[in-house]
Amino acid sequence: MSGVETGTITTDIPARLDRLPWSRFHWLVVIGLGTVWILDGIEVTIVGSLSEALKDPDTGLGLSSFDVGLAGSIYVAGACVGALFFGQLTDRMGRKKLFLITLAVYTVATVLTAFSMNPTWYFACRFLTGAGIGGEYAAINSAIDELIPKKHRGRVDVAINGSFWIGAAGGALLTIPLLDPTLVSAEWGWRIAFGLGATLAVGILIVRRNVPESPRWLFIHGREDEGEEIVRAIEGRVTEELGGLPEIEDGSITIRQRKTISLVLIARTVFTMYPRRTVLCLSLFIGQAFLYNAFFFTFGDSLSTFLGVDQTGYYIAAFALSNFAGALLLSRLFDTLGRVKMISGTYILSGVLLGIAGFVLGDLTAMTLTIFGMVIFFFASAGASAAYLTASEVFPMETRALYAFFYAVGTAIGGISGPLLFGKLIEDASASKDITGIAIGYFIGAALMIAGGVVTIFLGVHAEGESLENIATPLTAEDAKGGGDGSRDEERSPAPTG
């Protein structure tokens, strides 16, 4: 392993963090870090709800339906680049530094979007906004996993990832008065809408400053004293609040500390040591990325183009609330019933239902299409949220922030192609006003989701109730023979079954 070795330590920090009961500290983590998904929900929904306003050449930017889809793809491309770039920095510089920087990038970019004067400026700002959000994913999911106790990790991650839809619903409802020319000038309404995300981001930044660095990251990078100080402070807060702490269940772990972990080793980890988990994560990300970025990025455009809806905000809000309800209500089952059963079940069921929707698309009204979408995505949202959970917990901790690789590749394949395809399908079918022209997009999304569910049945990891170190031993960990070079593979380090 490359990088400067700073020593070998034995620590019980992971076990101490995992034994903690739920407390106000964990709510701080959820609020300070998890709210990034609300920002993403606002961003995606604003674009969908403002599609007609952005098309107006006088008060908007003169975008076409294809341009609306292109903007969605550019946003996703920015998120992919941001995830890869900031993901590497997250493993090198620490979680906290990066989740402050990435939030600042998002804030500045979304403010600049509000001042767009032409499509080129708008596209560039969408790319930068996406880069900030992608970087957030790289830092935030790692930090959450490393601070939340193991028995709560699944439900917390799924519910937090599902909070995207709180932002989606809020963004959709807020655009309704902003797009009413009797209340707000048409030239300014869509610009104000983009500025709302920046306002929320500033509030999140204030809360986030109180979230500590990951003690797990600190002890691996030779800063165990800082990690120990943070854990003692957390234990003190929890003890003061709840009156005591449970016994430590698991033992200590011996770590060979490193300042940096080479990219060569990280790549070998992903492709050589854990090939089945790599296939699993790519399958999950491609399926959910195509499904969501294709359907949701263009949902508002579909309603207005084919079904005569002027104010799409109400429909999008109802759709979004169903998604959040699914993630929230089903989240506990990922820790109790298990990851494999829940992920495979939600992916396959939502895929089958989406395929059925494609066959009956011509018979649906705006109301019935929305209801169909609410049922489909009630299940799909929980599964999609679990894709992020899976990629962030099934690889060694030193590479966990590079789950961004799966986000980037999977989203590039599904998330960039989806909006472009749907935008083109909508544009081609708009002349005839025949909504069945976009059914092919539904069928592709259905096939990808079903495929992701089937892959999970065979390659899924039973990570429920397991510590991160048990799911994937750290690359820097000393084994019984004094190893620790990360030479184990999936055959010799099987996924836990409990």
Summary of the structure (lengths in Angstrom):
residues: 498
radius of gyration: 22.4
end to end distance: 31.1
largest distance: 74.4
contacts: 1982
relative contact order: 0.17
helix: 73%
strand: 3%
